[in-house]
Amino acid sequence: MAPDELFLSDGRWSEPWMVVASGVALDEFLRMEDEKPALEYACGEVFQKPMPTRFHSIITRYFTLVLSRFLEQAALGEVFPELRCIFGPPGRERAYVPDLVYVSNERLTAADRFLRTAPDLAVEILSPGQNMARLLDKTQFYLMNGVRLVWIIDPDAATIAVLAPGQESRTLSAGDTLDGHEVLPGFSVAVDDIFAQIASVSSS
């Protein structure tokens, strides 16, 4: 299955992300004040991420917790929610803020407030207002420029798309298990457990 087949819009996420500025150089962008939701940069454009929903925040918190617990024992690296990552071919770098990233010890640098390399794992959680064409472009950029594993989580459909460079993509749903492959060896979590976090809130 090709990456674009995972992101066929049914109208739920058809609105464009808000473009804040055009014709901006990367160094100019990095001098801009941070905003919420986060600003991202690609090809001279500055655009704002969609406003996260409550379910989006619950899943982010859950993954931060389970990955942090795993990494405390495995000592492979660190997990960060909404860390700005600046990477790409020289002169064509982009600045993205994935919903969650895992960065291995080999890629961690302590001297900069941003990550100036590709994360090992990038997690994106779909929100209302998501522009699927822009998300597809972002995902393909990830896979072509050093991100070793991408998880695209759809809270409404209760599915997780798993993508890695040079591998066939997969979509996981109820009854499946999400694992870290060679990027996070030994990590696994049931898809049912992930989306049970939303169900428990919805029923309360």
N, C-alpha and C positions, 0 to 999 in steps of 0.2 A: 504493500500500500504506500503510495507516495504521500509526502507530508501534506500537500494541499488537499488530499482526500479526507483528511482528518478535520478540516475546518470549513466544511460546507455550511454556510449560514442559512438558518431557517427564519431569519428576520429578527431574532432576539438581540443580535449584536451588530446591527447594520449602521449605527450612527458613527460618524468619524470622530476620532480623538481630536481634541481642540488644539489647533496649531497656534502657538503663542507667538512665534517669530520665524521669519525666513531669511535666508542669506546670511546666516550667522556662522562664524568660525568657531571651532571647538574651544579655543582658549577664551573666547568671549562668553560662550555658554557656561564654562566652568566658573566664571566670575559672577554669574547671575545668582540672585538669592534663591535659596531652596524654597519650594512650595509644597503644599499638600493638596491633592495627590502630587506625586513626584513628577518633575519634568525630565524628559528624555531628549536625546539628540541623535539625528541621523541625516546625513546628506544635506547639511546646512539648515535643516528645519528643527525647531524646538517645539515639542508637543507635550501635552499633559496627559498622564495616564487617566483611565476612567476612575470615578469615585468607587472605592470598594464597598461591597455590601456587608451586612453582618455575617452572612455565611462565609464570605471571602475571608473575613478577619478570623473567624473560628478555625477555618482550615489552616490558615497561616500560623496561628498560634499552636495548633496541634502538631504540625510538621516541625515547627521550631523546637517543640518539646521533645518529640520522639527522636529527632535527629541529634539534638544536643545530648540526650541520654546515651544514644548509641556511640557518639563520638567521644564522650567522656571515657568510655571503656576502650574503644578502638584506637583513639589517639591518632586519627588519620588527618585531621584538619578541623575547620570551624564552619559553623552554619550561621548565616546572617540574613535577617529579613530586610528587604529593601536596601541593599547595598549598591551604590552606583558603581558600575563596571565599565571601564573605558578600554576598548580593545578593537582590533581590526588591522587591516593592511596599513602601513605607514602612509600618512596623508589622507587616509579614508577611515580613520577611527570613528567609532560611534560610542555614545554613552547611554547605556541602558540601566534600568533599575528593575531587575526581576523581583517578583514577589518574595522569593527566597532563593538563596544560593548556598551551595556547599563549595568550599575552597580547600583544597588539599594543602598540607604543610609546605609542599614544594612550590606552590603558587602564592602563598601568603607573603605579603610585604608589610612591614610595620611602619614604614616611613611616610605613608600617604594616607589621607583620610578616605580616598577612593581606592578601589581595586583597579590597578592598571594592567590587567591581563584578563583573559577569559576565565570565568569560574569553571570548575569541573562539572557542576550540576546547576542548571537553572530551572526554577519552578515558576510557572505562570498559572494564575488562577483566573478563570474567566469571570468578567463582571458585565452587568448591563452597560451598554454604550461601547462595548468592545468592537473595534473595527477589525474584521477578520483578515482583510487584505494586509493591513499593517502588521497584524500579529503573525501572519504567514511569512512576511518579509523578515520580521524580527527573528523568527524561529530558524529560517534558512540561514540568516547571518550567523546566528549562534553556531549552527552545525558546521558551517564552512570556516569558522574562525576560532576554533579551539575549545568550544564547549563540548564536553564528552558525553553528556546525557541531558535530555530535556524532558520534563514532565509538564503536560498541559492538563490542568484539572478543571473539569466542568461540573460545578456544584448542582446545576439544574438537571443535567442528564445523569449525574452520578457515574461519570466515566473519567478515565485518566489515559491520555495519549502519551505513549513512551517513544521517544525518538533518540537515535544515536547516529553519528556519522557512519556512512557506509553500511547501515543495517536497515532492514525492513521495519517500518514503524508498526506499533501495535496499539490497540485500544483495549484497556482493561475495564471491567465492570464487576457487578456483584458476583461473588464467588472466586474472584481472581486474587492473586497476591502481587503486590508491587515490591520489586527488589532493586538493589543498588547495582546489579551487574558487577563488572570489574571496577567501577568507579567508587562504589561503597560496598566492598565485599563483606558479606555477612549480614547486611541490613535487609530486612523485609518487614512488610506490614500488610495486613489484609485490607483489601479495598473496602470491604464491609465496615471495618473498624473506622476507616477514615470518614466515610459519609454518615456513620452513626453519630458523629459529633454534631452534625446538623440536625439529624432526626431527633436527638435528645432535646435540643433547644426548641425545635418546632413543636414538640409535644408538651413542653412544660408551660 
